[in-house]
């Protein structure tokens, strides 16, 4: 169950950002170093002061940085960044798995704007599921509100721009010789496409954690395992069935991934949630096969955990606090604020943080 979580210097940075510290200084300014081809803060700098490289980000002991966790970059509105991501589908039906979500409305929202009444930016994903936000600054604290496209009208036609993306993808697969494969996007005799996307994809909230420190390459290519995957209502029902729970349409749902000091998926982490748990809420971890298990007690190799059927309260919007702990030593990995909404799935990355 590759429910990837995209965030800065975590899972959406498969592209090479740097080859030297100088590259990172040029991109992000003083205080950034090159580690594993990714620009990172040299050391915790929550007050914006100068710092030196602690070496905690270098590959090695996965939890070495817990003695001095990375800090949140100081907010600096004068430094504009590009925040790039890609969105694909997760589905129990492998013919829909990993298809790009084209034509999804994406709103960039400040953490202070709980209702996203005044989004900082509104974009639409392209045919390959990509979106670039440019109204992001260093230390931006917020989230992305995504509403996937759905068929409209009596003939169940998709929005015109999304339909054109489907046709373009079908033509691309035909041109590269993959149109005969079972899971290719097939063109219909009438000129449309056959089952391009689930028509019940759930809207999503993606928390931007940690706040960005450097910008993404606006043309970066993200592989399937490193980007957020959207769930359909039917797939969520199927996953809930595995753990003996029923689907609550008005509930919120949280999916997260814990990562260690090296940015790798972290096994052995325990999760606790405060707020919105409600009588029908259930905490689970995924096993080595990616299946949810409410009795596991800690993350497995995928580092995944989640909470289903959260109660967003009478307004339909609530904030929960998620704490990740290294279970073997009881060391705190970090505490993360996440928004939940009625009918939405919230995606949260949980890297080590000083907070």
N, C-alpha and C positions, 0 to 999 in steps of 0.2 A: 504494500500500500504506500506508494511513493508520494506521500502528502508533503511535498517539498515546501520549504519556507524561504522566501527570498528576502534578504536584507543586506545592508552594507557590510562588506568584508566578512561575509558569512557564507551564503550559498549562491548569490548571484554575481560572484566575482570570479567566475571561471576564466574570464579573459585576463591576459597579462596586463597589469597596470603599471609595472615598473621593473627595472633591472638593477636599480641602485637607489640609495637614499636620496640622491640628487633629483631623480625623477619625481619622487614624492614631494619634495620641497617645492619643485616647480609646479606641481598640480595642486597641492594643498597648503603650502606655506611651511614655515618653520615648525618643528615639532613632529613631523611625520617621517617614518622610516619604511623601507621596503622589506617585507617579510613574506616569503613564499609567493613572490611576484604580486603581492597585494599591498597597497599603501595603508598603513595603520598609524594610529597615534603612538608615539614613542613610549609614553607612560601615562598614567592617570593625570588628567589636567582639567579637573572640573572647574577650576577657577581661572582657566585660561593662561596660567603662568607657564614659563618655559620648563621643559623637562628633558630628561636624558633617557636613552633607551635602556629599559630594564632587562631586555632579552626575553621577557615572558612570552612573547608571541612566536619565538623561534620554535621549530618543531622539537619536541622532546617530551618531558613529563607532561601528560595531558592536563594535569591540574596544578602545575607549578604557579600559575598566575593568581590562584586564589589567595595567596599570601599578600598580594598587592594587585587587586583586580583592576582591569582597565576602567577608566572613568568616562563619564559622558562628555563629549566635546563641548567646549563653551560655545554658546549661541553667538553667531556672528552673521548678521543680516547683510553685511557688505560682501560676503563671499558667496556667490551664486554657484550652485552645483547642478549637475544632471543626475536625476534618479531614474534609472532604467529598469524595467522588469518585463517579464513575459508570463502569460497565463495560459495554462493548458487544462484539459479535462482529466479528472480521475473518474474511472468508471469500472464497475465489476464486469462490464461487457468490454472485452479487449478491443473491439472494433471502434469504440469511442475513446479509448484510453489514449491520452497524450495528444489529442487533436487540439490545435490552437483555438482559443476563444476569440473570434474576430467580432468587432463591433460592440465591445463591452464598454459602457460608460464608466469612466474612472474619475473620481473626485479626490483631489488632494486636500486634506482637511487638517487644520490645526488641532492639537490636543485640547486646546481651550474651547474650541467650537464643537461642543458635544453633538449638536444636531447637524453639523456641517451646513449651516445656513448660509455661510459666506465662504465657499471653497476657495482655496488659494489658486486652484487651477482645475480645469475640467478637460479631460482628453478622452479619446476613443481608441481602443486597441486596434492595431492594424491586422492585415490578413494572417500574419504569422503569430498573432497574440501579443505583440510588443507594444509598449507605451513608454514614452519619455516625458518625464516631468522636468520643467526647467525653472519653475518658481520655488525651488528648494534652496535653502541656505545652510551653511555649516551649523550643526547642532539643532536642526529643525525637529521639533517634537510633534508628532502627529500620526495620522493614519490615512489609508487609502480606502475609499468606499467604492466598491465595484458592483454594478448591476449588469448581469449578462443579458444578451439579446434573447428575445423569445419570438416565436411565430405570432403574427398578427393577422387579423382579417378572417373571413369565413373560409378561405381556401388554405388557411394555415401557412401563408407565405411568410418568410422571414423578412425583416427590414431590408430594403433594397441594397444598401451598402454591404450588409452581411451576406446576403445572397450572392452578390457579385464576388465577394471573397471566396465563398464556397466554390463558385465556378472557376475562379482563378487557380485555386488549389487543385481542383480536379484536373485542370489543363496542365498544371505543373507536373502532377504525378503521371499524366499520360505522356508528357514530353520526356520525363526521365525514366520511363519504362516500368514504373511501379503501379500503374493503374490496374493491372491484372491481379494484384495481391488482394487477399480477402478483406483486409482492413483499409484499403484505399478508399478515397472519396469517389464514389461512382456517379457518373453522369446518367441522368434518366433519359428515356426516349423523348420526353417532352422538353428537354433542354435544361432541366433543373438538376438537382443533385439528390442522392438517396441518403437519408439519415445522416445529415452533416454534423449535427450536435444534438445532445439531449435537449428536449424542449422544456425541461424542468430544472435547469441549473439554478442553484441557490445563490443569492447575492452574497458578497463577501466583504469582510473588513480585514485589511492587512495592516497590522501595527508596524510602524517604522522603528524597529529596534535593532541595534542602538541607533540614536540619531546620526545622520550621515556626517562624516568628517571630510571625505573627499568625494569627487564626482565620479560617475560611471562613464565609460566610453559610450557615446550615444549610438554607436553602430555595433556594439558588442553582441556576440551570438551566445545565447544561453542554452545549455543542453537540458534535456528533459528532466533529469534527476535534480536539477538545481533551481527549479522555479515553482511558484505556487500552483497547486492543482485544485480545480473547482469540483465540488460534489454536486451531483443531481439529487433531487429529493428521493428518488427511488434508490439510489446507491446508499444514501444515508439510512434509509429504512432497512436495507439489507445488512448494513454494518451493525445497526442497533439490534437487529434480530439475532446476530451472532452472540451478543452479550445479554440477550434476554430482556431487551427494553423496547418500548414502542416509540414511534416517532411522534413528537409533539410539535405541530406546525407553528405554534406561537412562541416556542422556546428559542433560545440562542444556543450556539454550539461553538466550542473552542477546540482548535487543533494546534499543537505546538511541537517544537523540536528543540531539545537541549543540545548545545554544542560545547565542546571543551575549549581549553586555552589555545589549541591549534586550529580551531574552527571546524573540527570533525564532529560528527554525530556522537553523542555521549551516552554510553550505557551506564547504569548504576545510579541514576538521578531520580530522586523522589519529588513529586509535585504536590503542592497544597494550594487550594483556591479559597479565597475569602470574598464573599459577596455573590449573590445570584445563584447559589447552589440549589436551593429549593428542595422540595420533597422528592422530585423525580429526577434530579440531577445525578449523574454517574461519572466518576473518574475512571479512566482506563489508560493502559499503556499498550503499545503494539508489540507483538512478539517478533521473533526473527523472520517470520513469514509475512509480517505486516498486518496481521489480524489483531483486532482489539481484544484485550483481556482485562477485565475489571479486578482480577485477583492477583495480578502479577506483582504489584508493589513497587516497581521501579522500571526505568526505561531499559530496553534491550539495545541491541546493536544499532538500531535505527535512531535511537534517541527520541522517539516519538511518544507523546502523551496527549490526552485530550479530556474534555469534559463535555458530555452531551446533556441536552435538556436542561440548560441553565435557565433560570427565571429572570427575565429582564425587568420585571416589575410593571406597575400600571402604566408607565410612560412608554414601555417597549424598548427603552434604552437604559443601560446601566454600565457601571465600571466595576470590573473585578480586579483583584490583586492576586497575582500568581507568583508563588515562591518556588524556586528550584533549589534543591539541596543535594549535595553529594552524600548518598545514603551511608556509605561505609565509614565516613569520618564525621558526618553531621556538619560539614562545612557548607556555608551558604554560597550558592553560585550566583544568585541574583534575585531581585524582586522586580516584577514587571506589571505595569498597569495595562489593562486591555479593555476595550469597549466590547460589549455584547449587545446585540439587537434581536428583536423578535424576527425569526425566520432567516437570520443570517448565520454564516459560518465565519468565525474570527480566526485568522491565521497569525501566529505569534512565534517569532524566533527568540530563543532564550540563551544567549551567550553569557559568559561570565561578565558581571558588571559590578562596579563599586557603587552601592547605593544603600 
